[in-house]
Amino acid sequence: MKKNIQKLRTNKVRKAQLKLSKHKSMGTRSNFSIYEVASLMDVVQNRSQMKNESMLFSIHMN
C-alpha cells in the first residue's frame, strides 16, 4: 500500500512539472492563471501538503 501512495505522490508532482514546463514554453500565450501556476509550484516544492492528502486517502481506504 505504501508503494501505491508514493506512486500517487510521484505522479502528481510529475504532472505538475509537465504543466509548468508547458506554461514556461508558451510564455505569454499560456492559458494558466497566476493562481494555477502558484498552485502547481506549491505541489512541486512543498511535499508536506501531499503527506496530508495521502493520510486522508489511507483513512478513506480503511
N, C-alpha and C positions, 0 to 999 in steps of 0.2 A: 504493500500500500504506500510505503514511503517513497518508492521509486516513482509511482504514479503522480504523487503530489509534486515531487521535484521536477518531473517531466512537464507538468502543467505550468509551473513557475518558469521553467526554461522556455517553453513555447510562448508564454505571454511576453516575456522580455524580448524574445527574438522577433515577434510580430511588431512590438513597439519600435524596435530598432529599424526594422524594414520600413515602417511608416515614416519614421523620422528621416531616413535616408531619401525616401521618395519626396518628402516635403523639401528637403535641402536641395535636391536636384531640380525641382520645379521652380524654386525661388519664389518670386512674387506671383506667379501663376498658380500657386498652390491653393487648394480649397480648404485647408485646415485653418481653424481659428487659433488665436493665440492660446486659448484655454485648452484646446485639444492637444496642441504641441506641448504645453506645460504639463498636462496630464501624462502624456507619453514619456516625457523626460523624467517625471517622478517615478514611473514604472521602471524605467531603465536604471535610475540611480538609487532608488530607495526600495530595498527589498524587504524592509521590516513591515511595510504595509502588506506585502504579499504573504508574509507569515501569518498575519491575522486572517487573511482570506482563506489560507489553507486550513487553519484551525477550524474556521466556520464550516468549511467543506467537509472536514473529517467528522465534525459533530453531526452534520446533516446526514452523512452516510451511516451513522450509528442509529 
